[in-house]
Amino acid sequence: MDVCDRPQPDSEYAAKFSLYYCVAAALDAGEVIFDSFSEASRNRLQPLRERITTVVADEYESNHPVHWGSAVTVVTCCGEQFSTQRQAAKGDPESALSDDEILHCWVGLED
């Protein structure tokens, strides 16, 4: 949270380091890509971003900085819950990107 606790990002750069915004973008589109951080996307996702809350759980805080894991729980308006967790952040050596994922990240950068 020392890096990503930015509940109201005011720029593309700040949104990239906002856990709130990245979760909202992922919920909206199923993935977070470079276009997710455009001004139009940031404005459109503001109401969803404002509904995101964070909690630092002891089991993850005590493993940091050796492991950068986390858990996410989504509660729908009907009360249904969906959860997932990771012990390592995607892109870390323990959870490296595949060749296809790396290429997917670079699509459009040459335009």
MOKA-V993006 format. One record per backbone hydrogen bond with DSSP energy under -1.0 kcal/mol. NH is the residue of the N-H (numbers start at 0). CO is the residue of the C=O. Records with the same first field share a line. If there is no record, write none. Layout:
NH=CO ; CO
This chain:
4=0
5=3
14=10
15=11
17=14
18=3
21=17
22=18
23=19
24=20
25=21
26=22
27=23
28=24
29=25
35=32
36=33
37=34
41=37
42=38
43=39
44=40
48=44
49=45
50=47
51=48
59=56
60=56
61=57
66=62
69=85
71=83
73=81
75=79
78=75
81=73
83=71
85=69
90=94
91=88
94=91
101=97
102=98
103=99
104=100
105=101
108=105
